[in-house]
Amino acid sequence: MQFKVFVDNKLIGESELENGDPPMGVAFGKFHPTAAYWTHQEIFKKQDYPAIKRLNITVKDANGEILQPCSGVGIIDYSDENTDIEINVLGLDFDIYKKLFPHHISNYRARLND
């Protein structure tokens, strides 16, 4: 599933949120920026948390529903060192998590059983 990332209702990128930590309610993955991302890139590269919080970042699923409640959204930009930019959605409610990321839960349980 592709998730869309917005700053003040402007699309700045997408991610499959292909990785996760179910007990923590965290989903994360490679971030694919749009042209609108680059106007905010320096804030993410500096990890300027007060400025990031003011951006009002939201993540929406394929149906256009905002992933909430959650504790926050972070974008980590390593593009100076390599080409990777990562997004983290933190503290998702478990009911939402199990609906959107059942594969993360099954992978986690499989690792516990190994």
C-alpha positions as CSV (number, residue, x, y, z in Angstrom):
1,M,0.0,0.0,0.0
2,Q,1.3,3.4,-0.9
3,F,1.0,6.1,1.8
4,K,1.0,9.8,0.9
5,V,2.8,12.4,3.1
6,F,1.5,16.0,3.3
7,V,2.6,19.3,4.8
8,D,-0.3,21.6,5.2
9,N,-2.3,19.5,2.7
10,K,0.5,19.7,0.1
11,L,1.8,16.4,-1.1
12,I,5.6,16.2,-0.3
13,G,6.1,12.5,-0.8
14,E,5.1,8.9,-0.6
15,S,6.2,5.7,1.2
16,E,5.1,2.1,1.4
17,L,6.0,2.1,5.1
18,E,7.4,-1.3,4.4
19,N,9.0,-1.9,7.9
20,G,7.6,-1.7,11.4
21,D,7.8,-2.3,15.1
22,P,4.3,-3.4,16.1
23,P,4.7,-3.3,19.9
24,M,5.7,0.4,19.6
25,G,3.1,1.2,16.9
26,V,5.8,2.3,14.5
27,A,5.8,2.0,10.7
28,F,8.7,3.2,8.6
29,G,10.2,3.0,5.2
30,K,11.9,4.7,2.3
31,F,10.5,8.1,1.5
32,H,10.0,9.1,-2.1
33,P,9.9,12.9,-2.2
34,T,7.9,15.1,-4.6
35,A,9.2,18.5,-5.8
36,A,7.3,20.1,-2.9
37,Y,9.6,18.3,-0.4
38,W,12.7,20.2,-1.4
39,T,11.3,23.5,0.0
40,H,11.4,21.8,3.5
41,Q,14.5,19.6,3.1
42,E,16.8,21.7,5.2
43,I,14.5,21.5,8.2
44,F,14.6,17.7,8.0
45,K,18.3,17.6,7.4
46,K,19.0,19.7,10.5
47,Q,16.3,17.8,12.5
48,D,14.9,21.1,13.6
49,Y,12.1,19.6,15.8
50,P,10.3,22.8,16.6
51,A,10.2,23.7,12.9
52,I,9.2,20.2,11.9
53,K,6.3,20.2,14.4
54,R,5.0,23.5,12.9
55,L,4.9,21.9,9.5
56,N,1.7,19.9,10.4
57,I,2.8,16.7,8.7
58,T,0.1,14.2,8.0
59,V,0.2,10.7,6.4
60,K,-2.8,9.3,4.5
61,D,-3.6,5.8,3.5
62,A,-4.8,4.7,0.0
63,N,-8.4,5.7,0.9
64,G,-7.3,9.2,1.9
65,E,-7.7,8.6,5.6
66,I,-5.2,10.3,8.0
67,L,-3.2,7.8,10.1
68,Q,-4.3,8.9,13.5
69,P,-4.1,8.9,16.4
70,C,-0.3,8.7,16.3
71,S,2.4,10.3,18.3
72,G,4.1,12.0,15.4
73,V,5.8,11.7,12.0
74,G,9.5,12.1,11.3
75,I,11.5,12.4,8.1
76,I,15.2,11.6,8.3
77,D,17.1,12.9,5.4
78,Y,20.5,11.3,4.8
79,S,20.8,12.5,1.2
80,D,24.1,14.2,1.8
81,E,25.7,10.9,2.8
82,N,23.7,8.7,0.4
83,T,20.4,8.7,-1.4
84,D,18.2,7.6,1.5
85,I,15.4,9.5,3.0
86,E,13.3,7.7,5.6
87,I,9.9,8.4,7.1
88,N,8.7,7.1,10.5
89,V,5.1,7.2,11.7
90,L,5.3,6.8,15.5
91,G,2.9,5.6,18.2
92,L,0.0,4.4,16.0
93,D,-3.1,3.1,17.7
94,F,-3.0,-0.7,17.6
95,D,-6.4,-1.1,15.9
96,I,-5.2,1.1,13.1
97,Y,-1.8,-0.7,13.0
98,K,-3.4,-4.2,12.7
99,K,-5.7,-2.9,10.0
100,L,-3.0,-1.3,7.9
101,F,0.1,-3.4,8.7
102,P,-1.0,-7.0,9.4
103,H,2.2,-8.1,7.6
104,H,4.3,-6.3,10.1
105,I,2.5,-8.1,12.9
106,S,2.9,-11.5,11.3
107,N,6.6,-10.9,10.6
108,Y,7.1,-9.8,14.2
109,R,5.4,-12.9,15.5
110,A,7.4,-15.1,13.2
111,R,10.7,-13.6,14.5
112,L,9.5,-14.3,18.1
113,N,8.9,-17.9,17.3
114,D,12.3,-18.5,15.7
